[in-house]
Amino acid sequence: MDGFGLDLALVAVLVLLNATFAGSEMALVSLREGQLRSLEREGRHALVRLARDPNRYFATVQIGITLSGFLASATAAVSLAQPLVPLLSFLGGAASGVAIALVTIVLTFFTLVFGELAPKRLAMQYAVRWSKIIARPLDFLSIVSRPVVWLLSKATDLVVRVLGGDPDADEEQMSAEELRDLVEVQQHLNAEQRTIMTGALEIHERKLREVLVPRRLVTVLESGLDTATAREVLAKSGHSRAPVTKDGHLDDVIGVVNLRDLLDDAVALADVARTPMVLPDSVRVTDALRRMKAEHEQMALVVDEHGAVGGIVTLEDLLEEIVGEIYDETDADVVAVRAEPDGSIELPGTFPVHDLADVGVELKDAPPGPYATIAGLVLLVLGRIPEEPGDVVEVSGWRIEVLAVEHHAVTRVRLRSQRAPRNDQAF
């Protein structure tokens, strides 16, 4: 092989080294914490140690990339450009400069494609496999080049401090919004898995006041009822539990009874009622769920800051915040939902805003506020309590019309999309 061939082979080797270092950097950066823990369980301690010390491998990789790139450029400029000069003799004195420029352009192209872009893309796709291959060699290079790496690391820390950063800061944790976006783009997840994972992320942001059953919709049993009548009322309501009160008002609760407690007609309601769990409406859903599970409670009263009972929550209600609605034939919300032939949707005023996606309604631009139901949203946008049906508000491309008002409460609404007609039914 002549001198030109040797120089060409040397440049190819240097570009390959550049590719190895560039891909190694991308592979290590792409490793997630879960993958690192898995690798640690496999005994890949050198790999994990390297991946968790960015200053160490960044400096080592950068040294490799810089040296291989510099040597490739120097070799090409000195050796590969020279044979082109006679071919460009018609350019006179500019022939040498043009030859170097042409070789530099070609070398840059090949270095970018074969030494940077392609290996980085492959390293992202096969991060674990690539990391396993390069871990020991890169770890060895890190040890050999430790003095240089130490110098570069200290210089880098100094520059970061000068620019207002913290060189010792850990990597910023992924936000809940980023995790939600990550769930959305994962193609191997089905709709049910996305619902559960998204629900698990969103539940931490919700409080009991957003998910409770409002007091006017709570089935209550007066303590004076005989057991047979109470059993009939509870069975007709479709619920298995209900609060027992002295006078029918939730602010004077004696306890909670289960349908199975009412099988004996000889017992009195007050005797079988158990002390209810009471939770403030400001408690996060996650905390309430944890406490109800720990104390084996299926129902809790929810009170506001003044001690007034605002409603109840059940363990099923809280679980639905994670897995999605668990509808049955007695569920008031789903029974009251009706799709009209013209594409509009009729909903009860108590329908939760965060469940609108279940019926194909997306209100992404809905104004923020202390509401949890579609009726609360209407009141916020309208700015007053409607006295009769007919009021209309527009939110996120949806026209929301008040259909029924009872005792100052919006009890039924109609939603109609102002965009393309809806031919599908999501429920």
N, C-alpha and C positions, 0 to 999 in steps of 0.2 A: 504493500500500500504506500502510495507517494505521500509527500508532506501535506498536500491539500486534503487528501482523504483522511489522514490522521487528525488534522485540524477540524474537519467536519464531524468526525466521530467524537472528538472532545467536546465540541459544542453540543452535540446531541446528548452526551452523557450529562453535561452541566444543566441542560434544559430538563432532563429526567430527574436530576437531583432537585431542581427548583420545584418540579411537579410533586415530588415526594414530600418536601417540606411544606408546600402550600396545602396539599391534601391532608397532611397530618394535623396542621393547625385547624383546618375546618372540621375534621373528624372529632378532635378533642373538644372543640367549642360546641359541637352539635350534640354531645352526650348529655342526656338529661339526668337529673338526680336519681330517678328510679333506675336508670340503666347503670349508673355508677354503683348503686347499692347492690344490684344484681351481679355486676362484675366483681365487687368486693367479696360477695359470698362465693364466687368461683375461685377466689384466691388470686385475682389479678391486682394485687396491692400496688405494684409499681405503676400500673396504668392509672389506677384511681388516684394515687399520690400525685402523679404528673398532671392529671386533668384538674385536680383541685388546687394546683399551684400555678395560676396563669402567668405570673411573673417569670417563673422558671422556664416553662416551655415556650412562651411567647418569645422570650429573648433568644433561646436556643434556635427556634424555628426562624426567627428573623435574621439571625447570623447566617444560617444556612442559605436562606433565600437571597440575602444581599451578596454573599460571597459567590454563589453559583451564578447569579445574574451578572455581577460585575465581571467575573472571569469569562463568561460566555460572550459578553459584549466586547471585552478586550481582545479575546481570541479572534472573534469575527472581524473586528475593525482592523487588526494588524495582519491577519493571515488570509481570511476568506475574501477580503476586498481586493487584495493585490492582484489576483489573476484577472479581475474584471477591468483593470486599468487599461491594458492594451485594446480591449474591445471598445472602450470609450475614448480612444485616442482622438477621435474627431472633435472632442470637446476641449482639446488642448490642455491647458493648465488646470482646468476644472475637473478633469477625468478622475483624479484620485479622490477628490471630495465627493463627487457624485457616486463613485463606487462605494465609498464608506456609507453614504446616505442610503443607497439601495440595500446594502447588506443589513444595515441597522433596521430598516423598515421590515424586511423579510424576517429577520431574527425576532423583532418585536411581535410580529403576527404569530409566529410559531410559539414564542414564549407565552404569549397571552392565552392561546388556544390550548396548547399541549402542556404548558408549564403552570397555568393558573386556573383558567375557567373549567376545563374538562376535569382535571383531578379534584377540584373543589366540589363540583357537582356530584361526582362519583363518591367522594368522601361523605357528603351529606346523606346520600342514599344508603351507604354502607358504613355508617359511622362506627358501629361496634366492631365489625370485622376489620376495618382499616386500623382502628385504634389498637386492636389486639396484635396486629402485625408489627406496627411501628413503635409500640410502647417501650420494649427493651432497648432497641437501638437508640431511640430518642432519649431514654433515661440515661444511657451510657454517655451519649453526647453531652447531656446536661451536666453530668458529673465532670467530664473532661474539660468542658468550657466554663466550669463554675466561676473561676476568677473574672472572666469576661462578662458572664451573665450577672454576677454580683454587681459589677461596675455599671452595667447597663440598667439593672433594676433600680439601683440607688439614684442614678441620673434621671430615670423615668419618674420615680417617686418625687424627686425634687421638682421636676417640671409640673407634675400633677398638682402639687401643693401650691406652686406659684400661680397656677391657673385657677385656683380656688377649689380644687377637688380634694377628695380624701383617698389617698392611695391604699389605706387599710380597709376601706368600706367593702362590705360584701356585695355580691351581685344583687341588684334590685329584684325583689320577688315579683312573680307574675300576678297581675291584678285579676280580680274576679271578672272584669270585662274582657280581659285578654283570654282568660280561660273559657269564657262563653264563646268567644270568637273561635277559639281553637276547637271546641266541641262542634261548632257549626260546620267547620271545613273538613272534619274527619269523615271521609267517605265510607269507612267500614262500620260506622255506627248507624243503626236503624233509628226510626222515628221514636220508638219507645225508649231506647237508650239515651237519645238526645234529651227527651222530656225529663227523664229521671236525673240526668247529670246537670241539666240546666236548672231544674227545680232545687237540687241540692245546693247549687251556687246562689240562687236567688233567695232561698228561705232565710238565710242569715240576715238579709236586709229588711225582712218584714217583722212587724210587731203584731201582737194579738188583736189590737184594735182594727187591723186590716183584714182579719180572717174570721172574726167572731160571727156567730149568728145573733143578729140584733134582738133586743129583748122583746120587741113586739111580735117577733116570729117564733119565740120560744114557747113550747108547750109546757104549761105548768099545771100542777095538781094541787088543789086546795086541801089542806090537812083534814078538813071536815068531810071529805068524800069517803064513802064506803069503799072497801077494797074492790068489789066487783065493778063499780062504776069507774074507779080509777084505772082498773085494768082495761076496760073497754075504751076509755079515752086514749090511753097510751097506745093500744093496739091500732086504733083508727088513725092516729097521728103518723104511724109508720116508724116510730122511734122505740128503742128498747129502754131508754132512761129518760127521766124528767125530774126537775126540781120540785120539791114539795114546799108550799108556802102557807102562811097563816091566812092571808086574805086574797091570794091570787096575784100579789105583786112580788116581783123578783127581789125587791129591796128587803124583803122579810122572809128569807128562805130558811126553812127548818133543816132540810137535808135533801138528799138525792135518792131516788128509788130505782130499782131495776125491775123489768117486767116479771122476772122470775121471783121477785120478792112478793109479788101480789097474787100468787097462786092460792094462798090460804085466805079464804073470805073472812076468817075469824080475827085476823090481825088488823091493827089500826095503822094508817099511813105513818103517823108520827113515830110509831114503835119500830118500823123497819127502815125508816129514812136514815141514811148515813151522812155524817158530817161532810159537806162538800169541800173540795179544794177551791181556794180563792186565789186568783192571780191578777196582778195589775195589768191594765191594758197596754202599758209601756214595755212589758217584757217581750223580748225577742221570741219568735216562734221556736227557734232552736233550743232556747233555754226552757221554754214551757214543755216542749216535747221531751227533753231530757228528764225534767222533774216528774212529769206524768208517768213516764216509763218506770222511773225509779220507785215511785210510790204506788204503782199499779192502779192508777186512776184512769177512767175512761172519759170523764167529763169534769169540767172546771168552770166556775163562775168567773167572769171577767169584770173587774170594777175599775172605775176611773179614779182620778186624783182626789175626787170629793167623796169617794166611798160608795157612789151609786153604781148599781149593777148595770153594765152596758149590754150584756148578753152572755152567751156561753160559748165554749169551744169543746170539741170532742177530740179524742185521739185520732179518730178517722179524719177529721178536718185537717189536723196538722200533718198527717201522713200524706194527704192529698196534695199538700203544698210541694211535696217532693215527687211523688209518682204520677201526679195528675189526678183529675177528678175520678172518683170511684162512684159512678152513677148507678142507681137502681131505680125500680119503678116507682118508689116513694119519694125520690129526691125532688124537692119542690122546684129547684132551679131548672133542672133539665125537663121536668114535666111542663113548666111554664114557657120554655123556649119554643118558638114557632117560626118556621121559615115560610114566607109568603111566596106565591107564584111569581110576583114581580121582582123577586130577589131581595126584598127587605127582610129584616129579622126582628121579631118581637121578643123582648126580654122582660123579666121582672126587674123592678128597680133595685132589688137586692143582689142582682147578679154581680159577682166580683169582677173588678176591672182586670185583674191579672189573669182571669180565666177567659177573657174575650177571645184569645187566640184559639181556644177550643171550638169556637163556633165560627172561625174564619174571619174575625175582626181584629185588625191591627191598628192601634192608636198610638203610633210611635211619637207623635208630636203633642200628646196630651199634656196640658199644663200640670206642673207639680202642685201638690196640695195634700191636706190631711183627709183625703177621701179614700174609700176602699171599694165602693160600689159604683155602678153606672149612674145611679140616682145622685150620689155624691158628686160625681163629675159634672152632671147636668146643673146641679145647684151652684157649683163653683163657677162654671162658665156663664151661667145665666145671671148670677149675682143676686138672686132673690128666690123666695119660695113661690112656685107657681100656685095660683089659687084654683086653676081649672086646666084641663087638657088643652093642647094646642101650641104651647111654647116650643120653639125649635132652637137648637144650638148646632154649630158645625165644628167638628174636631177631626183633624188629620184626614180630611177627605170623606168624612162620614157625616151624614145629616141625622141628628138625634132628635126625635119628636116625642114630647110627653103625651102619653095616651091616657093615663089615669092618675088621679091624685086623691089620696085618702088621708084625712087628718094631718094635713100639711106635709105628707110624705109622697114622693113620686113612686108609685107602685108599678107602673108599666111604661115602657118606652118602645119606640120603633127606630131601628137603625137602617139607613139606606145609603149605599155607597154612591158617592158623586163621581166615581171613576167609571171604568168599564163595567157593564152589567155583569152580575154574578150568576153563573149557571151552576156552580157547584154548591154542595152543602157539606160543611165540615163537621157536622154532628149528626 
